[in-house]
Amino acid sequence: MKKPMRTLAIDCATEACSVALFEDDTLIANTHAVLGRGHAERLVPMIAALPDKGKAHRILVSRGPGSFTGVRIGVATARALAYAWTAEIAGYPTLALVAAMARAEHGEVPVLSCMTGGHGEWFVQPFGASGKPAADHASVKPADAAQSFEIDLIAGSQAQAFVAERGHGIALSLLPDASHALSIPTTLLSPNTAPIYGRAPDAKLPTKTS
């Protein structure tokens, strides 16, 4: 009899930190905690508390955009475990997980993922009813975001603020949860696990002067 394939999902790209273990398509264990900080100290113990210490044939990990530190911690941990377990590894966009969670609650409708960004901006990305991106993600000022999208359902940590800014819509406040990782369209999973940054870094290399 063929053994079920286990998948470990990791998401610590935001103030939330979550892990989930699946057998084929069935969730068998998960933990989700809103930490704010301290992902580096909590992530590995959370994985170790899963059945068989979370050991899996495949690892899915959030690439961001999100917290610079959180994304790097998640990716580094996933890469280390994939090497130790000789497991497959794939990255997924954080905003795609947010959209998948919204569609799980509201059905197959368009969703705008709207999450806290840096420097007072929001990370936003529209998704179609199929769960696939309708445009690239962007880091924008709240007023600009509210003027740029007419999608009714807004999901994420800044959903309520977005609806308040625009004056209409349905707000679904949530933080990414790895237990929904298998709901992400498989076309959005990538062997590339390099972090996705929502905006260009503030620090720049000095330019040469003549």
N, C-alpha and C positions, 0 to 999 in steps of 0.2 A: 504494500500500500504506500502510495506516495505521501511523503511528509508535507504538511502545509508550509508554505513559504512565510517566513517571518519578516516583517518590515518594522524598523524603528524610525519614528519621526521625531525630529527635534526642532523646536522653535523658541528662540530667545532673542529675537530681533527687536523686541519692544520691552516695556516694563514688565510684561508677562514672561514667564518661563514655563514651557510645557514640553512633555515627552509623551509618546504614545507607542504602544506595541501592538502590532496586528498579526494575526495568522490568516494568510490569504487576504480576504476582504473584511475579516471580522476583528473588531477592536477587542483585545483581551485585557489591557491594562493601560491606564494613563494617569498623569498628574499635571495639574495646571495651577500655577501660583503667580500672583501679582507681587513682584518683589521690588520693583523700582530699580534697585541696585543689588549687587551680590550674585549675579548670574554665575560667575566663575566658581564661587564656592558651592552653589546649590545644584548646578546642572549634573555633574557626575554622580553625586549621591542619589539624585532623582532617577537617573538611568539605572544605577545599581539596585534600586529598590524594586525594579520591574522583575517579572518572572525571568529566571535564568540570567539575571543581571542585564536584561535588555538585549542579549545577544541575538543578532538577526542576520539574515542573508542579504538584506538590502537596507540602506539608510537613506532617509530623506531629510534634508536640512534646509531651513530658510536662509536665503541669500540676502534678504533685505529688499527694499531699503528700510532702514530703521536705525536703531541705536548702533553707532559705529562699533562700540565695544561689544555689545551683545551679539551682533552679527558675527564678528570675528571669533568670539568664544564658541558660538554654535558651530561654525564651519570648522574650526580647528579641532573641536571634540569629535565631530562626525568623521573628519579625515583620519584622525588617530584610531578611532574604533574600526573604521573600514579597513585600515591597514592591518590592525591586530586580528580582526576576524576574517580577513580575506573576503570582505563583503562588497557588493555593488554600492555605489553612492551616487546620489543625484540631488541637485539643488532645485529649489522652487522659489518664486517670488513671493514675498510676504503679502503683497497686496492681492495676489491671486488667491491666497488662502482666505483672506478676509472676504473676498467676493464669494468664494465657495461656501463659507459659513452663512452668508446672507442668503444665498440661493437655497441652501438647505432649509431655511426657515420660511422663505417667502416664495419659493418656487422658481421656475426658469424665467426670470425677468432680468432686464439690464440692471447693473449695480455700479455705483461709483464708490470705490474704496477711498476713504479719506482718513489718513493717519497723521499723528503728530510728527512734524519734521523738525528741522533745526532753525534757529534764528527767527522764530515766530512764523515760519512757513508750514504748510501742510504738504504731505505726500499724497498725491491724488492719481487715480487711474480709472478710466471707465472700462467696464466689461460688458459684453453682450449677453443675451439670454443663454447662450451656450457655455458661458463661463470663460470664453477666450477674450483677450484684450481687444478693445475697440480703438485704442491709441496707446502710445508709450506712457510710462509713468512720468510725473513731473513734480518738482518742488516749487510751490507757488504761494504767494501771499493770500490770506483768506479772502479778501475782497475780490481778487482776480479769479480765484477758484469759483466763488459763488456766481460770478458773471459768465463763466465759461461752460458750465454744464447744466443741462436741463433734465437729467435722469432723476426720476422720482425717488428711488431707493438709494439712500446713502448709508454706508456701513463703515464702522471703524471707530477709533478713539475720538475723532473730531466730528462725528456724524451729527450730533446735536448742534454743535457750534456752526456747522455748515448750513443746516436747515434754518437756524436762527438768522444767519447772515443773509441767506437768500430769500427767506420769508415763506418758503413752502417746501414740501417734500416729506418723506418718511425717514426718520432717523433710527438706525439700529446701532446702538453703542456696543462695541465689542472689542476685545483684544484677541490676537491670533491664538488658536488652540490647536496643537499638533494632532489631536484626536480626529480632526477633520481633514487631515492631509491627503487621504485617498480620494477625496472629493475634487481635488484639483485636476483639471484636464491633463491627461498624460502628455499631451503635446507641450505643456509648459514645464515638464520635468527635464532637466538637462544634466549631462555628466559634468558640465562646468559648474564648479562650486565657488568660483570667485565671488566675493561680496558685490552686491549691487548697491551703489551709493546714490542717494536721491538727488544730490547736488554736488557740484565740484568742490574739492577741498578749499578751505579758506587760505591755508598756507601754500605759497607758491615758491618755486625755486627762483633765486635772484637771477635777473637777466644781466648779460654782459654789457658793459658800457664801453664805448670807444674812447 
